[in-house]
Amino acid sequence: MSSGLEEEQRCDNVIISAVDASFAMDVMTRKSHEGFINFVNNGAVSCKSGLQSIGTLSSCVAEYVALCSEVC
């Protein structure tokens, strides 16, 4: 027989994502680098890094573009 506390602390299929971008780091194109990694239950399941497909005007926008890329 389990208590209610044990059931509340139990988590199944926890998904965690980390995203980052560096603004205009490519010297030739001035595009930002982006990367992300996704974890399910503490195990990495997907990752990607590379240049963003569009140029951005600020580091904040570069971060949003990286986040949108990760979600897609």
CHARMM internal coordinates of N, CA and C (Angstrom, degrees):
IC EDIT
DIST 1 N 1 CA 1.4456
DIST 1 CA 1 C 1.5326
ANGL 1 N 1 CA 1 C 108.44
DIST 1 C 2 N 1.3121
ANGL 1 CA 1 C 2 N 117.64
DIHE 1 N 1 CA 1 C 2 N 129.18
DIST 2 N 2 CA 1.4572
ANGL 1 C 2 N 2 CA 120.81
DIHE 1 CA 1 C 2 N 2 CA -177.98
DIST 2 CA 2 C 1.5243
ANGL 2 N 2 CA 2 C 110.24
DIHE 1 C 2 N 2 CA 2 C -105.16
DIST 2 C 3 N 1.3155
ANGL 2 CA 2 C 3 N 114.20
DIHE 2 N 2 CA 2 C 3 N 152.00
DIST 3 N 3 CA 1.4621
ANGL 2 C 3 N 3 CA 118.86
DIHE 2 CA 2 C 3 N 3 CA 179.17
DIST 3 CA 3 C 1.5253
ANGL 3 N 3 CA 3 C 109.98
DIHE 2 C 3 N 3 CA 3 C -87.38
DIST 3 C 4 N 1.3064
ANGL 3 CA 3 C 4 N 116.41
DIHE 3 N 3 CA 3 C 4 N 164.83
DIST 4 N 4 CA 1.4630
ANGL 3 C 4 N 4 CA 121.53
DIHE 3 CA 3 C 4 N 4 CA 179.02
DIST 4 CA 4 C 1.5170
ANGL 4 N 4 CA 4 C 112.54
DIHE 3 C 4 N 4 CA 4 C -64.41
DIST 4 C 5 N 1.3389
ANGL 4 CA 4 C 5 N 118.39
DIHE 4 N 4 CA 4 C 5 N -30.24
DIST 5 N 5 CA 1.4553
ANGL 4 C 5 N 5 CA 122.59
DIHE 4 CA 4 C 5 N 5 CA -179.75
DIST 5 CA 5 C 1.5191
ANGL 5 N 5 CA 5 C 110.93
DIHE 4 C 5 N 5 CA 5 C -64.71
DIST 5 C 6 N 1.3158
ANGL 5 CA 5 C 6 N 117.58
DIHE 5 N 5 CA 5 C 6 N -41.92
DIST 6 N 6 CA 1.4685
ANGL 5 C 6 N 6 CA 121.12
DIHE 5 CA 5 C 6 N 6 CA 179.16
DIST 6 CA 6 C 1.5233
ANGL 6 N 6 CA 6 C 111.23
DIHE 5 C 6 N 6 CA 6 C -63.41
DIST 6 C 7 N 1.2992
ANGL 6 CA 6 C 7 N 117.74
DIHE 6 N 6 CA 6 C 7 N -39.12
DIST 7 N 7 CA 1.4590
ANGL 6 C 7 N 7 CA 121.17
DIHE 6 CA 6 C 7 N 7 CA 179.86
DIST 7 CA 7 C 1.5239
ANGL 7 N 7 CA 7 C 111.42
DIHE 6 C 7 N 7 CA 7 C -68.32
DIST 7 C 8 N 1.3366
ANGL 7 CA 7 C 8 N 118.18
DIHE 7 N 7 CA 7 C 8 N -34.62
DIST 8 N 8 CA 1.4602
ANGL 7 C 8 N 8 CA 121.50
DIHE 7 CA 7 C 8 N 8 CA 179.55
DIST 8 CA 8 C 1.5201
ANGL 8 N 8 CA 8 C 111.43
DIHE 7 C 8 N 8 CA 8 C -69.89
DIST 8 C 9 N 1.3243
ANGL 8 CA 8 C 9 N 118.69
DIHE 8 N 8 CA 8 C 9 N -33.99
DIST 9 N 9 CA 1.4562
ANGL 8 C 9 N 9 CA 122.50
DIHE 8 CA 8 C 9 N 9 CA -178.02
DIST 9 CA 9 C 1.5240
ANGL 9 N 9 CA 9 C 112.59
DIHE 8 C 9 N 9 CA 9 C -82.12
DIST 9 C 10 N 1.2876
ANGL 9 CA 9 C 10 N 119.12
DIHE 9 N 9 CA 9 C 10 N -13.95
DIST 10 N 10 CA 1.4556
ANGL 9 C 10 N 10 CA 122.84
DIHE 9 CA 9 C 10 N 10 CA -177.57
DIST 10 CA 10 C 1.5222
ANGL 10 N 10 CA 10 C 110.01
DIHE 9 C 10 N 10 CA 10 C -75.50
DIST 10 C 11 N 1.3164
ANGL 10 CA 10 C 11 N 117.21
DIHE 10 N 10 CA 10 C 11 N 128.95
DIST 11 N 11 CA 1.4641
ANGL 10 C 11 N 11 CA 122.64
DIHE 10 CA 10 C 11 N 11 CA 179.09
DIST 11 CA 11 C 1.5242
ANGL 11 N 11 CA 11 C 109.15
DIHE 10 C 11 N 11 CA 11 C -127.00
DIST 11 C 12 N 1.3052
ANGL 11 CA 11 C 12 N 116.34
DIHE 11 N 11 CA 11 C 12 N 128.20
DIST 12 N 12 CA 1.4584
ANGL 11 C 12 N 12 CA 121.29
DIHE 11 CA 11 C 12 N 12 CA 176.54
DIST 12 CA 12 C 1.5156
ANGL 12 N 12 CA 12 C 109.40
DIHE 11 C 12 N 12 CA 12 C -111.03
DIST 12 C 13 N 1.3286
ANGL 12 CA 12 C 13 N 116.73
DIHE 12 N 12 CA 12 C 13 N 141.30
DIST 13 N 13 CA 1.4563
ANGL 12 C 13 N 13 CA 123.37
DIHE 12 CA 12 C 13 N 13 CA 174.77
DIST 13 CA 13 C 1.5244
ANGL 13 N 13 CA 13 C 113.15
DIHE 12 C 13 N 13 CA 13 C 51.79
DIST 13 C 14 N 1.3136
ANGL 13 CA 13 C 14 N 115.72
DIHE 13 N 13 CA 13 C 14 N 64.26
DIST 14 N 14 CA 1.4584
ANGL 13 C 14 N 14 CA 122.25
DIHE 13 CA 13 C 14 N 14 CA 177.35
DIST 14 CA 14 C 1.5278
ANGL 14 N 14 CA 14 C 108.27
DIHE 13 C 14 N 14 CA 14 C -82.70
DIST 14 C 15 N 1.3428
ANGL 14 CA 14 C 15 N 116.66
DIHE 14 N 14 CA 14 C 15 N 126.01
DIST 15 N 15 CA 1.4599
ANGL 14 C 15 N 15 CA 122.28
DIHE 14 CA 14 C 15 N 15 CA -179.92
DIST 15 CA 15 C 1.5240
ANGL 15 N 15 CA 15 C 108.75
DIHE 14 C 15 N 15 CA 15 C -110.81
DIST 15 C 16 N 1.3389
ANGL 15 CA 15 C 16 N 116.35
DIHE 15 N 15 CA 15 C 16 N 127.07
DIST 16 N 16 CA 1.4635
ANGL 15 C 16 N 16 CA 122.51
DIHE 15 CA 15 C 16 N 16 CA 178.47
DIST 16 CA 16 C 1.5213
ANGL 16 N 16 CA 16 C 108.09
DIHE 15 C 16 N 16 CA 16 C -128.96
DIST 16 C 17 N 1.3281
ANGL 16 CA 16 C 17 N 116.79
DIHE 16 N 16 CA 16 C 17 N 135.38
DIST 17 N 17 CA 1.4668
ANGL 16 C 17 N 17 CA 121.77
DIHE 16 CA 16 C 17 N 17 CA 178.06
DIST 17 CA 17 C 1.5170
ANGL 17 N 17 CA 17 C 109.46
DIHE 16 C 17 N 17 CA 17 C -127.22
DIST 17 C 18 N 1.3329
ANGL 17 CA 17 C 18 N 115.91
DIHE 17 N 17 CA 17 C 18 N 144.03
DIST 18 N 18 CA 1.4596
ANGL 17 C 18 N 18 CA 122.06
DIHE 17 CA 17 C 18 N 18 CA 174.91
DIST 18 CA 18 C 1.5231
ANGL 18 N 18 CA 18 C 108.48
DIHE 17 C 18 N 18 CA 18 C -126.67
DIST 18 C 19 N 1.3376
ANGL 18 CA 18 C 19 N 116.27
DIHE 18 N 18 CA 18 C 19 N 132.84
DIST 19 N 19 CA 1.4650
ANGL 18 C 19 N 19 CA 122.67
DIHE 18 CA 18 C 19 N 19 CA -176.59
DIST 19 CA 19 C 1.5192
ANGL 19 N 19 CA 19 C 108.75
DIHE 18 C 19 N 19 CA 19 C -130.99
DIST 19 C 20 N 1.3440
ANGL 19 CA 19 C 20 N 116.90
DIHE 19 N 19 CA 19 C 20 N 141.99
DIST 20 N 20 CA 1.4532
ANGL 19 C 20 N 20 CA 120.17
DIHE 19 CA 19 C 20 N 20 CA 175.30
DIST 20 CA 20 C 1.5181
ANGL 20 N 20 CA 20 C 109.36
DIHE 19 C 20 N 20 CA 20 C -149.88
DIST 20 C 21 N 1.3244
ANGL 20 CA 20 C 21 N 116.10
DIHE 20 N 20 CA 20 C 21 N 155.21
DIST 21 N 21 CA 1.4632
ANGL 20 C 21 N 21 CA 122.24
DIHE 20 CA 20 C 21 N 21 CA 177.10
DIST 21 CA 21 C 1.5150
ANGL 21 N 21 CA 21 C 109.14
DIHE 20 C 21 N 21 CA 21 C -145.54
DIST 21 C 22 N 1.3285
ANGL 21 CA 21 C 22 N 115.92
DIHE 21 N 21 CA 21 C 22 N 147.49
DIST 22 N 22 CA 1.4628
ANGL 21 C 22 N 22 CA 121.06
DIHE 21 CA 21 C 22 N 22 CA 174.93
DIST 22 CA 22 C 1.5249
ANGL 22 N 22 CA 22 C 107.58
DIHE 21 C 22 N 22 CA 22 C -116.13
DIST 22 C 23 N 1.3058
ANGL 22 CA 22 C 23 N 115.95
DIHE 22 N 22 CA 22 C 23 N 121.54
DIST 23 N 23 CA 1.4587
ANGL 22 C 23 N 23 CA 122.66
DIHE 22 CA 22 C 23 N 23 CA -170.94
DIST 23 CA 23 C 1.5288
ANGL 23 N 23 CA 23 C 112.18
DIHE 22 C 23 N 23 CA 23 C -69.34
DIST 23 C 24 N 1.3390
ANGL 23 CA 23 C 24 N 116.47
DIHE 23 N 23 CA 23 C 24 N 124.13
DIST 24 N 24 CA 1.4701
ANGL 23 C 24 N 24 CA 125.74
DIHE 23 CA 23 C 24 N 24 CA 170.34
DIST 24 CA 24 C 1.5257
ANGL 24 N 24 CA 24 C 113.39
DIHE 23 C 24 N 24 CA 24 C 49.98
DIST 24 C 25 N 1.3180
ANGL 24 CA 24 C 25 N 117.95
DIHE 24 N 24 CA 24 C 25 N 45.00
DIST 25 N 25 CA 1.4600
ANGL 24 C 25 N 25 CA 120.99
DIHE 24 CA 24 C 25 N 25 CA -177.09
DIST 25 CA 25 C 1.5292
ANGL 25 N 25 CA 25 C 113.51
DIHE 24 C 25 N 25 CA 25 C -84.37
DIST 25 C 26 N 1.3209
ANGL 25 CA 25 C 26 N 118.97
DIHE 25 N 25 CA 25 C 26 N -17.79
DIST 26 N 26 CA 1.4580
ANGL 25 C 26 N 26 CA 120.39
DIHE 25 CA 25 C 26 N 26 CA 177.23
DIST 26 CA 26 C 1.5341
ANGL 26 N 26 CA 26 C 108.27
DIHE 25 C 26 N 26 CA 26 C -78.99
DIST 26 C 27 N 1.3252
ANGL 26 CA 26 C 27 N 117.17
DIHE 26 N 26 CA 26 C 27 N 118.88
DIST 27 N 27 CA 1.4605
ANGL 26 C 27 N 27 CA 121.19
DIHE 26 CA 26 C 27 N 27 CA -172.34
DIST 27 CA 27 C 1.5278
ANGL 27 N 27 CA 27 C 112.17
DIHE 26 C 27 N 27 CA 27 C -67.85
DIST 27 C 28 N 1.3150
ANGL 27 CA 27 C 28 N 117.69
DIHE 27 N 27 CA 27 C 28 N -35.40
DIST 28 N 28 CA 1.4604
ANGL 27 C 28 N 28 CA 120.97
DIHE 27 CA 27 C 28 N 28 CA -176.43
DIST 28 CA 28 C 1.5350
ANGL 28 N 28 CA 28 C 112.52
DIHE 27 C 28 N 28 CA 28 C -76.42
DIST 28 C 29 N 1.3200
ANGL 28 CA 28 C 29 N 117.99
DIHE 28 N 28 CA 28 C 29 N -45.40
DIST 29 N 29 CA 1.4696
ANGL 28 C 29 N 29 CA 121.10
DIHE 28 CA 28 C 29 N 29 CA -174.21
DIST 29 CA 29 C 1.5238
ANGL 29 N 29 CA 29 C 113.34
DIHE 28 C 29 N 29 CA 29 C -102.99
DIST 29 C 30 N 1.3448
ANGL 29 CA 29 C 30 N 117.88
DIHE 29 N 29 CA 29 C 30 N -13.52
DIST 30 N 30 CA 1.4653
ANGL 29 C 30 N 30 CA 123.66
DIHE 29 CA 29 C 30 N 30 CA -175.65
DIST 30 CA 30 C 1.5251
ANGL 30 N 30 CA 30 C 112.45
DIHE 29 C 30 N 30 CA 30 C 61.56
DIST 30 C 31 N 1.3377
ANGL 30 CA 30 C 31 N 116.97
DIHE 30 N 30 CA 30 C 31 N 21.94
DIST 31 N 31 CA 1.4633
ANGL 30 C 31 N 31 CA 120.27
DIHE 30 CA 30 C 31 N 31 CA 175.68
DIST 31 CA 31 C 1.5219
ANGL 31 N 31 CA 31 C 109.43
DIHE 30 C 31 N 31 CA 31 C -86.01
DIST 31 C 32 N 1.3129
ANGL 31 CA 31 C 32 N 115.17
DIHE 31 N 31 CA 31 C 32 N 158.43
DIST 32 N 32 CA 1.4597
ANGL 31 C 32 N 32 CA 121.52
DIHE 31 CA 31 C 32 N 32 CA -177.88
DIST 32 CA 32 C 1.5197
ANGL 32 N 32 CA 32 C 110.94
DIHE 31 C 32 N 32 CA 32 C -90.39
DIST 32 C 33 N 1.3344
ANGL 32 CA 32 C 33 N 115.42
DIHE 32 N 32 CA 32 C 33 N 149.95
DIST 33 N 33 CA 1.4618
ANGL 32 C 33 N 33 CA 121.09
DIHE 32 CA 32 C 33 N 33 CA 171.04
DIST 33 CA 33 C 1.5189
ANGL 33 N 33 CA 33 C 107.98
DIHE 32 C 33 N 33 CA 33 C -88.39
DIST 33 C 34 N 1.3320
ANGL 33 CA 33 C 34 N 116.19
DIHE 33 N 33 CA 33 C 34 N 145.84
DIST 34 N 34 CA 1.4548
ANGL 33 C 34 N 34 CA 120.06
DIHE 33 CA 33 C 34 N 34 CA 177.51
DIST 34 CA 34 C 1.5150
ANGL 34 N 34 CA 34 C 109.28
DIHE 33 C 34 N 34 CA 34 C -137.15
DIST 34 C 35 N 1.3141
ANGL 34 CA 34 C 35 N 115.40
DIHE 34 N 34 CA 34 C 35 N 159.61
DIST 35 N 35 CA 1.4522
ANGL 34 C 35 N 35 CA 120.56
DIHE 34 CA 34 C 35 N 35 CA 176.38
DIST 35 CA 35 C 1.5100
ANGL 35 N 35 CA 35 C 110.62
DIHE 34 C 35 N 35 CA 35 C -160.79
DIST 35 C 36 N 1.3285
ANGL 35 CA 35 C 36 N 114.98
DIHE 35 N 35 CA 35 C 36 N 152.78
DIST 36 N 36 CA 1.4570
ANGL 35 C 36 N 36 CA 119.39
DIHE 35 CA 35 C 36 N 36 CA 175.19
DIST 36 CA 36 C 1.5165
ANGL 36 N 36 CA 36 C 109.41
DIHE 35 C 36 N 36 CA 36 C -150.75
DIST 36 C 37 N 1.3316
ANGL 36 CA 36 C 37 N 114.86
DIHE 36 N 36 CA 36 C 37 N 158.92
DIST 37 N 37 CA 1.4599
ANGL 36 C 37 N 37 CA 122.08
DIHE 36 CA 36 C 37 N 37 CA 174.93
DIST 37 CA 37 C 1.5279
ANGL 37 N 37 CA 37 C 107.80
DIHE 36 C 37 N 37 CA 37 C -142.86
DIST 37 C 38 N 1.3263
ANGL 37 CA 37 C 38 N 115.91
DIHE 37 N 37 CA 37 C 38 N 139.67
DIST 38 N 38 CA 1.4609
ANGL 37 C 38 N 38 CA 122.24
DIHE 37 CA 37 C 38 N 38 CA -179.19
DIST 38 CA 38 C 1.5285
ANGL 38 N 38 CA 38 C 109.83
DIHE 37 C 38 N 38 CA 38 C -117.67
DIST 38 C 39 N 1.3098
ANGL 38 CA 38 C 39 N 115.87
DIHE 38 N 38 CA 38 C 39 N 136.54
DIST 39 N 39 CA 1.4594
ANGL 38 C 39 N 39 CA 123.07
DIHE 38 CA 38 C 39 N 39 CA 178.73
DIST 39 CA 39 C 1.5203
ANGL 39 N 39 CA 39 C 109.60
DIHE 38 C 39 N 39 CA 39 C -119.56
DIST 39 C 40 N 1.3235
ANGL 39 CA 39 C 40 N 116.92
DIHE 39 N 39 CA 39 C 40 N 141.24
DIST 40 N 40 CA 1.4597
ANGL 39 C 40 N 40 CA 122.87
DIHE 39 CA 39 C 40 N 40 CA 169.64
DIST 40 CA 40 C 1.5237
ANGL 40 N 40 CA 40 C 106.19
DIHE 39 C 40 N 40 CA 40 C -126.47
DIST 40 C 41 N 1.3202
ANGL 40 CA 40 C 41 N 115.81
DIHE 40 N 40 CA 40 C 41 N 119.93
DIST 41 N 41 CA 1.4727
ANGL 40 C 41 N 41 CA 122.15
DIHE 40 CA 40 C 41 N 41 CA -178.59
DIST 41 CA 41 C 1.5214
ANGL 41 N 41 CA 41 C 111.68
DIHE 40 C 41 N 41 CA 41 C 52.99
DIST 41 C 42 N 1.3380
ANGL 41 CA 41 C 42 N 116.95
DIHE 41 N 41 CA 41 C 42 N 47.75
DIST 42 N 42 CA 1.4684
ANGL 41 C 42 N 42 CA 124.89
DIHE 41 CA 41 C 42 N 42 CA 176.34
DIST 42 CA 42 C 1.5289
ANGL 42 N 42 CA 42 C 114.39
DIHE 41 C 42 N 42 CA 42 C 68.33
DIST 42 C 43 N 1.3202
ANGL 42 CA 42 C 43 N 118.69
DIHE 42 N 42 CA 42 C 43 N 12.64
DIST 43 N 43 CA 1.4602
ANGL 42 C 43 N 43 CA 121.77
DIHE 42 CA 42 C 43 N 43 CA 175.60
DIST 43 CA 43 C 1.5162
ANGL 43 N 43 CA 43 C 110.49
DIHE 42 C 43 N 43 CA 43 C -117.57
DIST 43 C 44 N 1.3314
ANGL 43 CA 43 C 44 N 116.81
DIHE 43 N 43 CA 43 C 44 N 131.33
DIST 44 N 44 CA 1.4630
ANGL 43 C 44 N 44 CA 120.58
DIHE 43 CA 43 C 44 N 44 CA 179.70
DIST 44 CA 44 C 1.5252
ANGL 44 N 44 CA 44 C 109.66
DIHE 43 C 44 N 44 CA 44 C -68.08
DIST 44 C 45 N 1.3342
ANGL 44 CA 44 C 45 N 117.04
DIHE 44 N 44 CA 44 C 45 N 129.66
DIST 45 N 45 CA 1.4643
ANGL 44 C 45 N 45 CA 121.18
DIHE 44 CA 44 C 45 N 45 CA -179.22
DIST 45 CA 45 C 1.5211
ANGL 45 N 45 CA 45 C 112.79
DIHE 44 C 45 N 45 CA 45 C -115.84
DIST 45 C 46 N 1.3432
ANGL 45 CA 45 C 46 N 118.69
DIHE 45 N 45 CA 45 C 46 N -23.53
DIST 46 N 46 CA 1.4582
ANGL 45 C 46 N 46 CA 120.13
DIHE 45 CA 45 C 46 N 46 CA 176.79
DIST 46 CA 46 C 1.5218
ANGL 46 N 46 CA 46 C 110.03
DIHE 45 C 46 N 46 CA 46 C -158.60
DIST 46 C 47 N 1.3335
ANGL 46 CA 46 C 47 N 115.16
DIHE 46 N 46 CA 46 C 47 N 151.76
DIST 47 N 47 CA 1.4537
ANGL 46 C 47 N 47 CA 120.25
DIHE 46 CA 46 C 47 N 47 CA 177.19
DIST 47 CA 47 C 1.5286
ANGL 47 N 47 CA 47 C 108.93
DIHE 46 C 47 N 47 CA 47 C -156.09
DIST 47 C 48 N 1.3278
ANGL 47 CA 47 C 48 N 116.19
DIHE 47 N 47 CA 47 C 48 N 159.47
DIST 48 N 48 CA 1.4548
ANGL 47 C 48 N 48 CA 121.76
DIHE 47 CA 47 C 48 N 48 CA 178.96
DIST 48 CA 48 C 1.5154
ANGL 48 N 48 CA 48 C 108.87
DIHE 47 C 48 N 48 CA 48 C -159.44
DIST 48 C 49 N 1.3245
ANGL 48 CA 48 C 49 N 116.38
DIHE 48 N 48 CA 48 C 49 N 146.14
DIST 49 N 49 CA 1.4576
ANGL 48 C 49 N 49 CA 120.16
DIHE 48 CA 48 C 49 N 49 CA 171.56
DIST 49 CA 49 C 1.5158
ANGL 49 N 49 CA 49 C 108.15
DIHE 48 C 49 N 49 CA 49 C -148.34
DIST 49 C 50 N 1.3300
ANGL 49 CA 49 C 50 N 115.93
DIHE 49 N 49 CA 49 C 50 N 151.43
DIST 50 N 50 CA 1.4525
ANGL 49 C 50 N 50 CA 120.58
DIHE 49 CA 49 C 50 N 50 CA 178.74
DIST 50 CA 50 C 1.5121
ANGL 50 N 50 CA 50 C 111.08
DIHE 49 C 50 N 50 CA 50 C 163.39
DIST 50 C 51 N 1.3406
ANGL 50 CA 50 C 51 N 115.43
DIHE 50 N 50 CA 50 C 51 N -171.89
DIST 51 N 51 CA 1.4561
ANGL 50 C 51 N 51 CA 120.89
DIHE 50 CA 50 C 51 N 51 CA 178.30
DIST 51 CA 51 C 1.5195
ANGL 51 N 51 CA 51 C 110.63
DIHE 50 C 51 N 51 CA 51 C -77.98
DIST 51 C 52 N 1.3197
ANGL 51 CA 51 C 52 N 116.04
DIHE 51 N 51 CA 51 C 52 N 145.62
DIST 52 N 52 CA 1.4558
ANGL 51 C 52 N 52 CA 119.54
DIHE 51 CA 51 C 52 N 52 CA 174.51
DIST 52 CA 52 C 1.5269
ANGL 52 N 52 CA 52 C 109.23
DIHE 51 C 52 N 52 CA 52 C -72.72
DIST 52 C 53 N 1.3123
ANGL 52 CA 52 C 53 N 115.89
DIHE 52 N 52 CA 52 C 53 N 152.13
DIST 53 N 53 CA 1.4556
ANGL 52 C 53 N 53 CA 120.39
DIHE 52 CA 52 C 53 N 53 CA -176.29
DIST 53 CA 53 C 1.5269
ANGL 53 N 53 CA 53 C 112.73
DIHE 52 C 53 N 53 CA 53 C -77.32
DIST 53 C 54 N 1.3334
ANGL 53 CA 53 C 54 N 117.73
DIHE 53 N 53 CA 53 C 54 N -16.97
DIST 54 N 54 CA 1.4651
ANGL 53 C 54 N 54 CA 121.06
DIHE 53 CA 53 C 54 N 54 CA -179.82
DIST 54 CA 54 C 1.5203
ANGL 54 N 54 CA 54 C 110.01
DIHE 53 C 54 N 54 CA 54 C -126.27
DIST 54 C 55 N 1.3039
ANGL 54 CA 54 C 55 N 116.54
DIHE 54 N 54 CA 54 C 55 N 158.56
DIST 55 N 55 CA 1.4557
ANGL 54 C 55 N 55 CA 121.44
DIHE 54 CA 54 C 55 N 55 CA 173.85
DIST 55 CA 55 C 1.5168
ANGL 55 N 55 CA 55 C 109.80
DIHE 54 C 55 N 55 CA 55 C -87.61
DIST 55 C 56 N 1.3207
ANGL 55 CA 55 C 56 N 116.70
DIHE 55 N 55 CA 55 C 56 N 144.01
DIST 56 N 56 CA 1.4661
ANGL 55 C 56 N 56 CA 120.53
DIHE 55 CA 55 C 56 N 56 CA -179.53
DIST 56 CA 56 C 1.5233
ANGL 56 N 56 CA 56 C 109.72
DIHE 55 C 56 N 56 CA 56 C -121.13
DIST 56 C 57 N 1.3249
ANGL 56 CA 56 C 57 N 116.14
DIHE 56 N 56 CA 56 C 57 N 162.88
DIST 57 N 57 CA 1.4646
ANGL 56 C 57 N 57 CA 121.47
DIHE 56 CA 56 C 57 N 57 CA -176.42
DIST 57 CA 57 C 1.5262
ANGL 57 N 57 CA 57 C 113.90
DIHE 56 C 57 N 57 CA 57 C -99.07
DIST 57 C 58 N 1.3405
ANGL 57 CA 57 C 58 N 117.60
DIHE 57 N 57 CA 57 C 58 N -7.12
DIST 58 N 58 CA 1.4628
ANGL 57 C 58 N 58 CA 119.93
DIHE 57 CA 57 C 58 N 58 CA 179.69
DIST 58 CA 58 C 1.5225
ANGL 58 N 58 CA 58 C 109.86
DIHE 57 C 58 N 58 CA 58 C -155.48
DIST 58 C 59 N 1.3198
ANGL 58 CA 58 C 59 N 115.26
DIHE 58 N 58 CA 58 C 59 N 164.77
DIST 59 N 59 CA 1.4651
ANGL 58 C 59 N 59 CA 119.87
DIHE 58 CA 58 C 59 N 59 CA 178.46
DIST 59 CA 59 C 1.5272
ANGL 59 N 59 CA 59 C 110.92
DIHE 58 C 59 N 59 CA 59 C -68.59
DIST 59 C 60 N 1.3240
ANGL 59 CA 59 C 60 N 117.34
DIHE 59 N 59 CA 59 C 60 N -31.31
DIST 60 N 60 CA 1.4662
ANGL 59 C 60 N 60 CA 121.37
DIHE 59 CA 59 C 60 N 60 CA 178.01
DIST 60 CA 60 C 1.5290
ANGL 60 N 60 CA 60 C 110.43
DIHE 59 C 60 N 60 CA 60 C -63.47
DIST 60 C 61 N 1.3211
ANGL 60 CA 60 C 61 N 116.62
DIHE 60 N 60 CA 60 C 61 N -45.58
DIST 61 N 61 CA 1.4678
ANGL 60 C 61 N 61 CA 120.43
DIHE 60 CA 60 C 61 N 61 CA 179.21
DIST 61 CA 61 C 1.5255
ANGL 61 N 61 CA 61 C 109.93
DIHE 60 C 61 N 61 CA 61 C -66.42
DIST 61 C 62 N 1.3283
ANGL 61 CA 61 C 62 N 118.00
DIHE 61 N 61 CA 61 C 62 N -37.11
DIST 62 N 62 CA 1.4661
ANGL 61 C 62 N 62 CA 121.30
DIHE 61 CA 61 C 62 N 62 CA 177.35
DIST 62 CA 62 C 1.5239
ANGL 62 N 62 CA 62 C 110.75
DIHE 61 C 62 N 62 CA 62 C -60.74
DIST 62 C 63 N 1.3403
ANGL 62 CA 62 C 63 N 117.02
DIHE 62 N 62 CA 62 C 63 N -39.71
DIST 63 N 63 CA 1.4620
ANGL 62 C 63 N 63 CA 121.13
DIHE 62 CA 62 C 63 N 63 CA 177.78
DIST 63 CA 63 C 1.5309
ANGL 63 N 63 CA 63 C 110.94
DIHE 62 C 63 N 63 CA 63 C -65.72
DIST 63 C 64 N 1.3391
ANGL 63 CA 63 C 64 N 117.12
DIHE 63 N 63 CA 63 C 64 N -41.69
DIST 64 N 64 CA 1.4772
ANGL 63 C 64 N 64 CA 120.58
DIHE 63 CA 63 C 64 N 64 CA 177.83
DIST 64 CA 64 C 1.5281
ANGL 64 N 64 CA 64 C 111.41
DIHE 63 C 64 N 64 CA 64 C -64.47
DIST 64 C 65 N 1.3159
ANGL 64 CA 64 C 65 N 118.03
DIHE 64 N 64 CA 64 C 65 N -40.40
DIST 65 N 65 CA 1.4589
ANGL 64 C 65 N 65 CA 121.57
DIHE 64 CA 64 C 65 N 65 CA 177.65
DIST 65 CA 65 C 1.5209
ANGL 65 N 65 CA 65 C 110.00
DIHE 64 C 65 N 65 CA 65 C -62.52
DIST 65 C 66 N 1.3364
ANGL 65 CA 65 C 66 N 117.56
DIHE 65 N 65 CA 65 C 66 N -41.89
DIST 66 N 66 CA 1.4658
ANGL 65 C 66 N 66 CA 121.71
DIHE 65 CA 65 C 66 N 66 CA 177.84
DIST 66 CA 66 C 1.5272
ANGL 66 N 66 CA 66 C 110.81
DIHE 65 C 66 N 66 CA 66 C -63.64
DIST 66 C 67 N 1.3312
ANGL 66 CA 66 C 67 N 117.11
DIHE 66 N 66 CA 66 C 67 N -41.07
DIST 67 N 67 CA 1.4579
ANGL 66 C 67 N 67 CA 121.13
DIHE 66 CA 66 C 67 N 67 CA 178.37
DIST 67 CA 67 C 1.5322
ANGL 67 N 67 CA 67 C 111.23
DIHE 66 C 67 N 67 CA 67 C -63.83
DIST 67 C 68 N 1.3260
ANGL 67 CA 67 C 68 N 116.64
DIHE 67 N 67 CA 67 C 68 N -43.79
DIST 68 N 68 CA 1.4755
ANGL 67 C 68 N 68 CA 120.23
DIHE 67 CA 67 C 68 N 68 CA 178.05
DIST 68 CA 68 C 1.5269
ANGL 68 N 68 CA 68 C 111.16
DIHE 67 C 68 N 68 CA 68 C -63.36
DIST 68 C 69 N 1.3166
ANGL 68 CA 68 C 69 N 116.63
DIHE 68 N 68 CA 68 C 69 N -38.86
DIST 69 N 69 CA 1.4595
ANGL 68 C 69 N 69 CA 121.28
DIHE 68 CA 68 C 69 N 69 CA 177.68
DIST 69 CA 69 C 1.5237
ANGL 69 N 69 CA 69 C 111.03
DIHE 68 C 69 N 69 CA 69 C -62.77
DIST 69 C 70 N 1.3244
ANGL 69 CA 69 C 70 N 116.31
DIHE 69 N 69 CA 69 C 70 N -40.99
DIST 70 N 70 CA 1.4725
ANGL 69 C 70 N 70 CA 120.87
DIHE 69 CA 69 C 70 N 70 CA 179.66
DIST 70 CA 70 C 1.5109
ANGL 70 N 70 CA 70 C 111.03
DIHE 69 C 70 N 70 CA 70 C -66.36
DIST 70 C 71 N 1.3122
ANGL 70 CA 70 C 71 N 118.00
DIHE 70 N 70 CA 70 C 71 N -41.43
DIST 71 N 71 CA 1.4719
ANGL 70 C 71 N 71 CA 121.61
DIHE 70 CA 70 C 71 N 71 CA -178.47
DIST 71 CA 71 C 1.5256
ANGL 71 N 71 CA 71 C 110.68
DIHE 70 C 71 N 71 CA 71 C -66.36
DIST 71 C 72 N 1.3185
ANGL 71 CA 71 C 72 N 115.91
DIHE 71 N 71 CA 71 C 72 N -39.60
DIST 72 N 72 CA 1.4827
ANGL 71 C 72 N 72 CA 119.40
DIHE 71 CA 71 C 72 N 72 CA 179.01
DIST 72 CA 72 C 1.5077
ANGL 72 N 72 CA 72 C 110.26
DIHE 71 C 72 N 72 CA 72 C -67.67
END
COOR INIT
IC SEED 1 N 1 CA 1 C
IC BUILD
